[in-house]
């Protein structure tokens, strides 16, 4: 009788173990992510991103036409950052019903500006241009270091998905002048490399954001081509 009870107990323990394994595998926040906190992953990603020598990024808007900068509305941008102390930013601006292309490039100590009105590249020593505020390297660094109350939103085989809030002012290197409020943010961090590959910022970033529902405003940043050999040519050649 004792032996039979012992076997029954072993069977029950085995079944409970299988059930626990099943529950763990179905949990969207896997045990892998639980071994590190969301804050630790953000800090580690921040360290890795500081060592990135080159990358490509895209900035776009959703539920709003763009970010107002003076008389222009900054609609979207694509850019290349090179490890050779050079950068190329190409952007779309709205001026009334017109869509204009603008750009900003630095190669060594020389700065170039694509005039939205003439559509010609010019060498400029004037730091005041529609994109003079733009510093994607600092902007990305501030995204990772400024997120407060981070928590796992979901996880997949490839990415950690972390949400939190941050001061709108932390994004001034990406959108220019900002307001004093906080905004919500979701980031995607690659599990293998710890690269920040995507960020979506929700909410009002400056006083010109005039969407009926400011909480639905999205600014989307996609980052790729990490540490590739990116060569930026002189735009006047």
KOLZALO-937949 format. One record per residue (C-alpha): x, z, y; chain; residue number from 1. Coordinates in steps of 0.25 Angstrom, whole numbers. Each point is the difference from the previous one (the first is absolute). Example, Ala and Ser with C-alpha at 12.3 -4.5 7.8 and 13.67 -1.06 7.14 Angstrom:
<atoms>
atom east: 49; up: 31; north: -18; cadena: A; num: 1
atom east: 6; up: -2; north: 14; cadena: A; num: 2
</atoms>
This chain:
<atoms>
atom east: 0; up: 0; north: 0; cadena: A; num: 1
atom east: 11; up: 4; north: 10; cadena: A; num: 2
atom east: 8; up: -13; north: -4; cadena: A; num: 3
atom east: -13; up: -8; north: 3; cadena: A; num: 4
atom east: -2; up: 6; north: 14; cadena: A; num: 5
atom east: 15; up: -2; north: 3; cadena: A; num: 6
atom east: -2; up: -15; north: -3; cadena: A; num: 7
atom east: -13; up: 0; north: 9; cadena: A; num: 8
atom east: 8; up: 6; north: 11; cadena: A; num: 9
atom east: 11; up: -10; north: -1; cadena: A; num: 10
atom east: -10; up: -12; north: 0; cadena: A; num: 11
atom east: -7; up: 6; north: 12; cadena: A; num: 12
atom east: 13; up: 1; north: 8; cadena: A; num: 13
atom east: 4; up: -14; north: -4; cadena: A; num: 14
atom east: -14; up: -5; north: 5; cadena: A; num: 15
atom east: 2; up: 8; north: 13; cadena: A; num: 16
atom east: 14; up: -6; north: 2; cadena: A; num: 17
atom east: -6; up: -14; north: -2; cadena: A; num: 18
atom east: -11; up: 2; north: 10; cadena: A; num: 19
atom east: 10; up: 6; north: 11; cadena: A; num: 20
atom east: 9; up: -13; north: -2; cadena: A; num: 21
atom east: -12; up: -9; north: 2; cadena: A; num: 22
atom east: -4; up: 7; north: 12; cadena: A; num: 23
atom east: 14; up: 0; north: 6; cadena: A; num: 24
atom east: 1; up: -15; north: -3; cadena: A; num: 25
atom east: -13; up: -3; north: 7; cadena: A; num: 26
atom east: 3; up: 8; north: 12; cadena: A; num: 27
atom east: 3; up: -9; north: 12; cadena: A; num: 28
atom east: 10; up: 9; north: 6; cadena: A; num: 29
atom east: 10; up: 0; north: -12; cadena: A; num: 30
atom east: 9; up: 11; north: -4; cadena: A; num: 31
atom east: 11; up: -8; north: 6; cadena: A; num: 32
atom east: -5; up: 1; north: 14; cadena: A; num: 33
atom east: -3; up: 15; north: -2; cadena: A; num: 34
atom east: 15; up: 3; north: -3; cadena: A; num: 35
atom east: 2; up: -3; north: 15; cadena: A; num: 36
atom east: -9; up: 3; north: 12; cadena: A; num: 37
atom east: -5; up: -11; north: 9; cadena: A; num: 38
atom east: 9; up: 6; north: 11; cadena: A; num: 39
atom east: 13; up: -1; north: -9; cadena: A; num: 40
atom east: -3; up: -15; north: -3; cadena: A; num: 41
atom east: -2; up: -3; north: 15; cadena: A; num: 42
atom east: 13; up: 7; north: 3; cadena: A; num: 43
atom east: 8; up: -7; north: -11; cadena: A; num: 44
atom east: -6; up: -13; north: 4; cadena: A; num: 45
atom east: 4; up: 2; north: 14; cadena: A; num: 46
atom east: 15; up: 3; north: -4; cadena: A; num: 47
atom east: -1; up: -13; north: -9; cadena: A; num: 48
atom east: -6; up: -9; north: 12; cadena: A; num: 49
atom east: 11; up: 5; north: 9; cadena: A; num: 50
atom east: 10; up: -7; north: -9; cadena: A; num: 51
atom east: -7; up: -13; north: -1; cadena: A; num: 52
atom east: 9; up: -11; north: 7; cadena: A; num: 53
atom east: -11; up: -11; north: 1; cadena: A; num: 54
atom east: -15; up: -2; north: -2; cadena: A; num: 55
atom east: -12; up: -8; north: 5; cadena: A; num: 56
atom east: -12; up: 5; north: 5; cadena: A; num: 57
atom east: -14; up: -4; north: 4; cadena: A; num: 58
atom east: -10; up: 7; north: 10; cadena: A; num: 59
atom east: -14; up: -3; north: 1; cadena: A; num: 60
atom east: -13; up: 5; north: 5; cadena: A; num: 61
atom east: -14; up: 2; north: -6; cadena: A; num: 62
atom east: -13; up: 3; north: 6; cadena: A; num: 63
atom east: 6; up: -2; north: 14; cadena: A; num: 64
atom east: 6; up: -12; north: 6; cadena: A; num: 65
atom east: 14; up: 6; north: 3; cadena: A; num: 66
atom east: 7; up: 10; north: 9; cadena: A; num: 67
atom east: 0; up: -2; north: 15; cadena: A; num: 68
atom east: 13; up: -1; north: 7; cadena: A; num: 69
atom east: -2; up: -2; north: 15; cadena: A; num: 70
atom east: -8; up: -13; north: 1; cadena: A; num: 71
atom east: 3; up: -4; north: -14; cadena: A; num: 72
atom east: -6; up: 4; north: -14; cadena: A; num: 73
atom east: 10; up: 1; north: -10; cadena: A; num: 74
atom east: -7; up: -5; north: -13; cadena: A; num: 75
atom east: 11; up: -1; north: -11; cadena: A; num: 76
atom east: 15; up: -1; north: -2; cadena: A; num: 77
atom east: 10; up: -4; north: -11; cadena: A; num: 78
atom east: 14; up: 4; north: 1; cadena: A; num: 79
atom east: 14; up: 0; north: -7; cadena: A; num: 80
atom east: 10; up: 11; north: 1; cadena: A; num: 81
atom east: 14; up: -4; north: -4; cadena: A; num: 82
atom east: 12; up: 8; north: -4; cadena: A; num: 83
atom east: 8; up: -7; north: 10; cadena: A; num: 84
atom east: -6; up: 7; north: 12; cadena: A; num: 85
atom east: -10; up: -11; north: 3; cadena: A; num: 86
atom east: -15; up: 0; north: 0; cadena: A; num: 87
atom east: -11; up: -11; north: 2; cadena: A; num: 88
atom east: -14; up: 3; north: 3; cadena: A; num: 89
atom east: -11; up: -10; north: 2; cadena: A; num: 90
atom east: -14; up: 4; north: 5; cadena: A; num: 91
atom east: -13; up: -5; north: 3; cadena: A; num: 92
atom east: -7; up: 4; north: 13; cadena: A; num: 93
atom east: -14; up: -2; north: 6; cadena: A; num: 94
atom east: -2; up: -3; north: 14; cadena: A; num: 95
atom east: -15; up: -2; north: 3; cadena: A; num: 96
atom east: -4; up: -11; north: -10; cadena: A; num: 97
atom east: 14; up: -5; north: -1; cadena: A; num: 98
atom east: 10; up: 3; north: -12; cadena: A; num: 99
atom east: 14; up: 1; north: 4; cadena: A; num: 100
atom east: 13; up: 1; north: -8; cadena: A; num: 101
atom east: 11; up: 9; north: 5; cadena: A; num: 102
atom east: 13; up: 5; north: -6; cadena: A; num: 103
atom east: 12; up: 9; north: 1; cadena: A; num: 104
atom east: 13; up: -1; north: -6; cadena: A; num: 105
atom east: 13; up: 7; north: 1; cadena: A; num: 106
atom east: 14; up: -5; north: -6; cadena: A; num: 107
atom east: 11; up: 9; north: 3; cadena: A; num: 108
atom east: -1; up: 4; north: 14; cadena: A; num: 109
atom east: -8; up: -12; north: 4; cadena: A; num: 110
atom east: -15; up: 0; north: 2; cadena: A; num: 111
atom east: -9; up: -11; north: 0; cadena: A; num: 112
atom east: -15; up: -1; north: 4; cadena: A; num: 113
atom east: -10; up: -11; north: -4; cadena: A; num: 114
atom east: -9; up: -2; north: 12; cadena: A; num: 115
atom east: -14; up: 0; north: -4; cadena: A; num: 116
atom east: -4; up: -9; north: 12; cadena: A; num: 117
atom east: 11; up: -10; north: -1; cadena: A; num: 118
atom east: 3; up: 1; north: -15; cadena: A; num: 119
atom east: 15; up: -1; north: 2; cadena: A; num: 120
atom east: 10; up: 10; north: -4; cadena: A; num: 121
atom east: 8; up: 6; north: 11; cadena: A; num: 122
atom east: 12; up: 9; north: 1; cadena: A; num: 123
atom east: -4; up: 13; north: 8; cadena: A; num: 124
atom east: 7; up: 12; north: 5; cadena: A; num: 125
atom east: -13; up: 6; north: 4; cadena: A; num: 126
atom east: -5; up: 11; north: -9; cadena: A; num: 127
atom east: -14; up: -2; north: 5; cadena: A; num: 128
atom east: -7; up: -10; north: -9; cadena: A; num: 129
atom east: -13; up: 1; north: -8; cadena: A; num: 130
atom east: 7; up: 4; north: -12; cadena: A; num: 131
atom east: 11; up: 8; north: 6; cadena: A; num: 132
atom east: -6; up: 13; north: -6; cadena: A; num: 133
atom east: 1; up: -6; north: -14; cadena: A; num: 134
atom east: 10; up: 8; north: -9; cadena: A; num: 135
atom east: -5; up: -2; north: -15; cadena: A; num: 136
atom east: 11; up: 8; north: -6; cadena: A; num: 137
atom east: -3; up: 13; north: 9; cadena: A; num: 138
atom east: -15; up: -3; north: -2; cadena: A; num: 139
atom east: 1; up: 1; north: -15; cadena: A; num: 140
atom east: 9; up: 12; north: 1; cadena: A; num: 141
atom east: -10; up: 7; north: 8; cadena: A; num: 142
atom east: -11; up: -3; north: -9; cadena: A; num: 143
atom east: 6; up: 7; north: -12; cadena: A; num: 144
atom east: 5; up: 12; north: 8; cadena: A; num: 145
atom east: -13; up: 2; north: 8; cadena: A; num: 146
atom east: -10; up: 1; north: -10; cadena: A; num: 147
atom east: -7; up: 14; north: -1; cadena: A; num: 148
atom east: -8; up: 6; north: -11; cadena: A; num: 149
atom east: 4; up: -11; north: -10; cadena: A; num: 150
atom east: -7; up: -1; north: -13; cadena: A; num: 151
atom east: -2; up: -10; north: -12; cadena: A; num: 152
atom east: -11; up: -9; north: 2; cadena: A; num: 153
atom east: 2; up: -8; north: -13; cadena: A; num: 154
atom east: 11; up: -5; north: -9; cadena: A; num: 155
atom east: 3; up: -12; north: -8; cadena: A; num: 156
atom east: 11; up: -5; north: -9; cadena: A; num: 157
atom east: 7; up: -5; north: 11; cadena: A; num: 158
atom east: -3; up: 8; north: 13; cadena: A; num: 159
atom east: -3; up: 13; north: 6; cadena: A; num: 160
atom east: -11; up: 0; north: 9; cadena: A; num: 161
atom east: 1; up: 11; north: 10; cadena: A; num: 162
atom east: -9; up: 4; north: 12; cadena: A; num: 163
atom east: 1; up: 9; north: 12; cadena: A; num: 164
atom east: -1; up: 0; north: 15; cadena: A; num: 165
atom east: 10; up: -2; north: 11; cadena: A; num: 166
atom east: 1; up: 0; north: 15; cadena: A; num: 167
atom east: -3; up: -14; north: 6; cadena: A; num: 168
atom east: 12; up: 1; north: 9; cadena: A; num: 169
atom east: 9; up: -1; north: -13; cadena: A; num: 170
atom east: -4; up: -15; north: 0; cadena: A; num: 171
atom east: 5; up: -3; north: 14; cadena: A; num: 172
atom east: 11; up: -8; north: -6; cadena: A; num: 173
atom east: -10; up: -9; north: -6; cadena: A; num: 174
atom east: -11; up: -1; north: 9; cadena: A; num: 175
atom east: 5; up: 4; north: 14; cadena: A; num: 176
atom east: -7; up: 10; north: 8; cadena: A; num: 177
atom east: -9; up: 10; north: -8; cadena: A; num: 178
atom east: -11; up: 11; north: 2; cadena: A; num: 179
atom east: 2; up: 15; north: -3; cadena: A; num: 180
atom east: -9; up: 0; north: -12; cadena: A; num: 181
atom east: 3; up: 1; north: -15; cadena: A; num: 182
atom east: -3; up: -12; north: -9; cadena: A; num: 183
atom east: -2; up: -1; north: -15; cadena: A; num: 184
atom east: 10; up: -7; north: -9; cadena: A; num: 185
atom east: 2; up: -5; north: -14; cadena: A; num: 186
atom east: 13; up: -4; north: -6; cadena: A; num: 187
atom east: 5; up: -8; north: -12; cadena: A; num: 188
atom east: 13; up: 5; north: -6; cadena: A; num: 189
atom east: 7; up: -8; north: -11; cadena: A; num: 190
atom east: 2; up: 10; north: -12; cadena: A; num: 191
atom east: 13; up: -7; north: -4; cadena: A; num: 192
atom east: 7; up: -2; north: 13; cadena: A; num: 193
atom east: -7; up: 10; north: 9; cadena: A; num: 194
atom east: -1; up: -11; north: 10; cadena: A; num: 195
atom east: -12; up: 1; north: 10; cadena: A; num: 196
atom east: -7; up: -14; north: -3; cadena: A; num: 197
atom east: -13; up: 2; north: 8; cadena: A; num: 198
atom east: -7; up: 9; north: 10; cadena: A; num: 199
atom east: -14; up: 0; north: 6; cadena: A; num: 200
atom east: -3; up: 7; north: 13; cadena: A; num: 201
atom east: -14; up: 4; north: 3; cadena: A; num: 202
atom east: -6; up: 3; north: 13; cadena: A; num: 203
atom east: 3; up: -1; north: 15; cadena: A; num: 204
atom east: 14; up: -2; north: 5; cadena: A; num: 205
atom east: -2; up: -2; north: 15; cadena: A; num: 206
atom east: -10; up: 0; north: 10; cadena: A; num: 207
atom east: -3; up: -15; north: -1; cadena: A; num: 208
atom east: -5; up: 1; north: -14; cadena: A; num: 209
atom east: -15; up: -3; north: 2; cadena: A; num: 210
atom east: -6; up: -2; north: -14; cadena: A; num: 211
atom east: -14; up: 6; north: -1; cadena: A; num: 212
atom east: 6; up: 9; north: -12; cadena: A; num: 213
atom east: 14; up: 4; north: 4; cadena: A; num: 214
atom east: 2; up: 6; north: -14; cadena: A; num: 215
atom east: -2; up: -13; north: -6; cadena: A; num: 216
atom east: 12; up: -7; north: 7; cadena: A; num: 217
atom east: 11; up: -3; north: -9; cadena: A; num: 218
atom east: 15; up: -4; north: 3; cadena: A; num: 219
atom east: 6; up: -5; north: -13; cadena: A; num: 220
atom east: 15; up: -1; north: -2; cadena: A; num: 221
atom east: 6; up: -7; north: -12; cadena: A; num: 222
atom east: 15; up: 1; north: -3; cadena: A; num: 223
atom east: 8; up: -8; north: -10; cadena: A; num: 224
atom east: 13; up: -7; north: -3; cadena: A; num: 225
atom east: 8; up: 12; north: 0; cadena: A; num: 226
atom east: 16; up: -1; north: 1; cadena: A; num: 227
atom east: -1; up: -15; north: -1; cadena: A; num: 228
atom east: 10; up: -9; north: 6; cadena: A; num: 229
atom east: -8; up: -4; north: 13; cadena: A; num: 230
atom east: 7; up: -9; north: 10; cadena: A; num: 231
atom east: -6; up: -1; north: 14; cadena: A; num: 232
atom east: 4; up: -12; north: 8; cadena: A; num: 233
atom east: 2; up: -2; north: 15; cadena: A; num: 234
atom east: -14; up: -5; north: 4; cadena: A; num: 235
atom east: 7; up: -9; north: 11; cadena: A; num: 236
atom east: 8; up: -8; north: -11; cadena: A; num: 237
</atoms>
